[in-house]
Amino acid sequence: MKVYVVNAFTKEKFGGNPAAVVPLQEWLSDDLMQHIAAQHNLAETAYIVAKGNEYQIRWFTPTVEVDLCGHATLASAHVLFNYLNYDGDKIVFHSKSGPLHITKMNEGRIMLDFPGNAPVETSTVKAIEEGLKVKPLAVYISTFDYMVLLENQEAIENLSPDFKILAQVPSRGVIATAKGNESDFVSRCFFPQSGIDEDPVTGSAHTVTVPYWAKKLGKSKLSAIQLSKRKGYLDCELAGDRVLMIGNAVTYLVGDILI
């Protein structure tokens, strides 16, 4: 099997979020796909299988399968457009979260069209405060994750979580966000429950943060930076109940998996 490692939401060879993409003729067993993802030890390994003119997609962290992943979807589209002779500028991926629409844009950019996941304010969770070592201004919950609002970008940058405590939060993970200095908003994302202490760039988290910040700032088009060490840059738009995310991708590795 071929494998492609692609850095998503970046123009830099060592920036963004690396994802492994494995194109398949047919699905492998869940156990084998999980073993391969664990071997890669990246935030996500995406598997894609052609379905007529469209594709099915599944995503695995080193420890679990997840229902939605943005950066590995961007990476998969990058592979189709650049290596697998995909004829066209639009792709439909069928996933556990429904159809995901992809559009090839200019200058190597790719747009993801994902279902929005507007968060709802909720009471704080003790493990969030103890795990992040800060008291959030507010706590919200979405389908997959908790989202916490902090005072400013510096508070996001200074986070040094206790991941053992944060792993006790009953969700996929925790998104921390604040208004940005050079962008409309910033974030960091922590998923120790899913085998990823800090995810470098998280497309699915922006289906949560974009609806929040669009309402908060009173505009539909937003710039976002995820402030991991590798950093990720997204241009986002709230379009009704959908979230559009635009980013670049860079190939790091093309290889063979020998099973």
N, C-alpha and C positions, 0 to 999 in steps of 0.2 A: 504494500500500500504506500502511496505517496503521502508525505506530510509536509505542510507549509507552516512555518512560524512567522506570523505577521504582527507587527506592532501597530495597534489601532489608536486613532485619535491623536496622531502626531505626524510630523514630517521628519522626525529625527530617528536615526537608526537605533538609538538606545533610549528612546523616549516612549511615551504612551504605554499601552497595556498589551503585552504579548499574548497571543492566542495561537494554539495549534489548530490547523484545519486539516481534516482527513476526509477526502472525497471517497465515497463507497459506491459500489454497484448495487449492493443490498445491505441491509442492516446486519451488523455483527451481534452477538449475544450481549445483553446488558453487562454481564460480568466482564467480558473481554474489553468492551468499551471503557468500563471503569478502570480496569487494570492499565490500559494504555494511557488514560488521563492521569492516573497516579504516577506512571513512569515519566510522563512529560513534566509533571509537577508545576504546571502553569496555572494561572487562575482559571482558565477554561480551555478545554479541547472541544471543538465543534466537529460534528460529523454531518455530512450532507449527502443526500441520495436524490437522484433525479426522479421527478414524478411528472412525466410528460414534458411540457415546456417549463415546469416549475420545479421547486425543490422542497424536500423535507429537511428539517434541521433539528438536531438535538445537541445539548451542551452538558458537559461533565466537568466539575471541579476535580481536584485530586481525590475527593472523598464522596461526593454525591452528584446526582443529576439535578439540574435546576430547570425551572420552567421558563425562564427568560434571561437572555444575555445579550447586551448590545455590542460590546467590543468584538466578541467572537463572531457575531453576525456581520459586522463591518469587515472583519478579516476574511470571512467566507466569501463575501461579495467581491472583495479585492482579488482573491484567488480565481474566482470564476471569470472576472473581467480580464485578468492579466495572464492567466496560465491555462485555462481550460477552454479557451476559444468560445466563450459564451457570446452568442450573437444577439446583441440588443443592449439597450441602456437601462432596462428595468428588469428586476428579478422579484419573484414572489417566493418567500420561504414560508412553509407551513410548519407551525410549531405548537407546543402545548399551550401557548398563549395566543393562538389564533394566527391569521395570516400577517406576515411582516413584509412591507413593501419597500424595495430598495431602488434608488435611482442613481445612475452614474452621472456626475456633473463635470464641470470643467476643472482643469488644473489638478486632476487626480482626486478630487473630492467625491465623497459618496454620502448620500442622504438616506437615513433610516426613517421609516414611518412606522411608529410603534403605538400601541394603545396607551393612552394616558392613565395615570394612577394617582389621582389627586389625594393627598394625605388629609386625614381628619385629626383635629386636635384631641389629645387624650391626656390622662393623668400620667405623671412621671413614673418611671420604673426604677426601683432602687439600684438594680444592677447596671443601669445605664449611667446614673450619676457616679456610682462607685467605680465603674469600669472606665469611664471617660475622665474621672477625677475633676469634673466641673459640674456646676448646676446650670442646666440649659435655661434659656429664656422661655422656651416652650417645647413641648414634646408632641409629636404627631405620629400617627400610625397609617401605613398603607397596606396593600395586599401582602407584600412580602417582608417589608422592613419597617423599623421605626426611623423617624427623621427627627433630629433635634436642631433647634435654632440657637446659634451662639451669637455673641455680641458683635463680633467683627472678624475680618480676615485673620488678624493676628491670633485670635483665640483658636481658629481652625488650625493655623500653622503650628501653634504651640501644643496641640494635643499629644499626649504620650500615654495611650490607653494601657490598662491592665487587661490583656486579652483573655486571661483565665476567667476573670469576673464578667467581662463583656460577653463571653461565650454562653453565659447563663441567661441572657436575654432571650425570651421566647419568640424568636423571629428568625428570618434568614440572616439579618444583620442590622447594623445601625449606620445611618447616613447623618453626618454632621454638616451643616451648611450655614452660611452667613453672607451678607452683602460683600461684594468684592471691591478691591481697590482699582484694579485694571480691567475688571470684567463686571457684568451685572451681578453675578453671584459666584461663590466658590464652594467647594465641598471636599470632604474626605469620607471614605467608605470603608467600614470594618465588618468582616464576615468570618470571624473565628468559628462560628457554628458550622460553616460550610468548608472549613479547611483553608481559609484565606484570611490571615490576620488583617492585612490592609490591601485592598484591591487598587491597583494603580489608576485605572480609569474605568468607570462603571456606567455604561449606557443605560441599563435598566433603572439605575438610581435617578437618572434625569427624567424618567417618566413620572417621577414623584416630585422632584425639585422644580421642574419647569412649570407645572400647573400652579404650584405655590408662589413662585417668584413672579410669574406673569400677573397673577392677581394682586400680589403685594406691590409691585412696581407699576402696575397699570399699563403694561405693554405686552404684546404677544411675541416679539422677537427679542431674544436674549443671548448674550455671550456668557460662556461658563468656562471656568478652569477648575480641574480637579487637582488638588494640591498635594498629591503624593510626591515622593522623591523623583519619580519619572515624569510626572506632570502630564496632563491631557487637556486638550483644547477643543471645545465644541461650540458651534453656532446652533442655536436651538430656536424652535418656534412652537407655540401652542396653536394648533389648528383644530378648533372644535374639541372633540374628545380624543384627538390624536396628538402625539408629540413628535416633531420632526427634529432630527439631530444630524448635523453635517460634520464630517471629519475626514482627515486624510489617513492613509495607511502606508506602511513601509515593510517590504519583505526583508526578513532577517535570514531565513534558512529554508532551503528546499532539500528534502531527503527522502529516504525509504524506511518504512517500518518493516522489520523482518519478523514474522510470527510463524 
